[in-house]
Amino acid sequence: QSHLCLFLPKFHCEPNPIEMVPKYRYRQLDKPSFDAAKQAAVQCLNGYPTDVVRRFINRSWCFTEAYTIGVTGKAAAWAVRKYKGHRTISQRALVSIEALVA
């Protein structure tokens, strides 16, 4: 039998869409008091725009791809932010990253 094993990055709020989506919505709501913050937390769980969710999932996928090709830590964050061509990190970008990290 063959099995498919998908290696995901270590849990961190930056590349994790489960953390990114609710926090995005929570930041948009006004929270002048603790009670208002509790209500905002409930509101942020309702009605995420589909395009926002897709954007965060694509960002997570870029982190996963960076980790797959061997880029880690701050270099992965830099690569995801800097290189967005066709949602992939090019060989040229990888060479640039290695030069910066080395």
C-alpha angles and dihedrals in degrees: 000000000000123000131198114227118192114198111208127190119266112277110279128147093234099066096029116099091196087066099034100056100053092042091052091055093041091056091055094059124085113242112182095159141021092258090051089050091053090050090046090053090055092045093050090059090063127074113003114186109247094227091056092051091049091050092053093046090051089051090051090050090053090054090049091051092048091052090047093057091049105263114134142182120348092359090060092050090049092048093050091049096043105039118048102148109143089340092287138104109240127220088250089056091049090054090049091050093049090050091051095046097043 
